[in-house]
Structure formats: structure tokens, C-alpha cells
């Protein structure tokens, strides 16, 4: 009995020094587990940040382009499902005279920008909206260069497809659409001028003196000249039949001239509609389908 008690006592004495070691090892394991948890948490956060970084900006985005020492603000609409893994159709939109300025915003409130806000899913394209400076016109050389510079910058940044590049504009921008398309016949896969023209009435010239410098004379050879330069570029023209600002005769005569050139042209005239025919034009169910189906060869 004494021997058994002595043996247990010896074993207990031998085991006693091991307790601090066990506690130490447990502490090390807990510390390793904590470090591992911190590492995994950091890795998760890094992956989350990386995923967020890969989620590209979409919607209406502010951009600036520099030209001849001056900075011009413009807007780009980027579709919600935009991805850099593919090329995108890209549309250049030219606003009307009332949206001229330098804030880089107001040009999105009228015309195609307004239509996008009413149903952005209908516009699966990158849309570039430059802003014409005050007391300028889209048909002046500097504003034309600025619009095309904005288009080029957006094409590069947002993977625009050069073979699916389009041009549209309203009122003053309709004049700009005809003018830019005429001077760059191989740049656009299709154009959509809305309530624009190439000639100006005396009242319009008086209201916008700068237009008088660029407007064509209202005679058959003027329309034939522009139609010849537009060539086979697909065109869909829109105008209101009761437009008091820009006569629908501008669009009627351009339509006839393009038809005479065997051009690919459509014309829609809205009875009872005044100058703001862009509301109906950009709401046309078939417009975007037709437009995005056009492609440069």
C-alpha cells in the first residue's frame, strides 16, 4: 500500500512541471488561429475591394476634353451591363441651341438624355453628349472638332466600335448632324437628324446670326450637294409638320434629294407636332433597333 502511494506521488510530481508547457502550447495555438483568422479576413476584404474595383462606372458620367488650350465638359452615358470584354456601339448626340453653355450637364436634360432617363434599357450603347459653347454653333469648325474629340476619347475609354458609330442631333444639333456627316462620310454607320436642316429662314438667321455664315442657299443644288456627300450612309430623318422654328421643308427636301441619289433614307413627319419632335423621335420603338443594325463595312 505504501509502495502504491509512493508510485502515484512520484508520477504526480513528474507530471506537475508539464502543466506550464501545456498552457504555453495552447497559447501558441490560439495565437496561430487568431493570426490565421486575421489573414483570412484580410484576404476576404482584399478580394471584396478588388471585385468592387472591377465593377465599372455606369450611367451618366462627367468627362472633359481639351482642345486648343481650352477644356470642354461633356457627358457619357454608359449602359448598366457595360464590360470591357467587348466592343460597344457608340452614339454622338448633338443638343439644340438652348442647351449651349459650359456646365457640362444641361445637354443631358433635353433630347436623347431625357429619353434615356425614361427608359435606359432601350439604349444599349455608349452615348456621348458634348456641349456646344455659348454663342457658337455645331457647324463651326471648333465645335465640330470638339464634338469629334469627345467621341474619340469616349470610344477609346469605353471600347466603342468604330464600325458601329452613329450620329444624331436635335434642332441646332440636327444642322450639326447634316454638316458633320457631310464632312465625314465614312465615319458614321448611320445618322438621325431631328428637326434640323441645311438652310435657314430669315427669322432663324436673325435669331442666330452665326447660322447665316454656314447655312446653304435654299435651292435644289444645295440639297443635291449635301445628299451627294452623305452618299449611301443610312439616314432616318424626323420632323414635326407644324414646326415654327425650323421648317419641315428642310427635311422634306433633304429626303427627296437623298432619294434622288438612291440613298438609304427614311423620313418620319409628325402631324400636329411643333419644334420638339425629338420627344416622339427618340421614343420610336423601332429607332434603336434600326440604328444599331447599321454597320460600316
Secondary structure, DSSP 8 states (H G I E B T S, - for coil): -HHHHHHHHHHHHHHHTHHHHHHHHHHHHHHHHHHHHHHHHHHHHHHHHHHHHHS---EEEEEEEEETTEEEEEEEEE-TT--TTS-EEEEEEE--GGG-SSSS-GGGSSTHHHHHHH-GGG--SEEEEE---TT--TTSHHHHHHHHHHHHHHHHHTTEEEEEEEEEEETHHHHHHHHHHHH-TTT-SEEEEES--SB--HHHHHH-HHHHTT-B-SSHHHHHHHHHHHTT-EEEEEEETT-SSS-THHHHHHHHHHHHTT--EEEEEETT--S-THHHHTT-TTHHHHHHH----
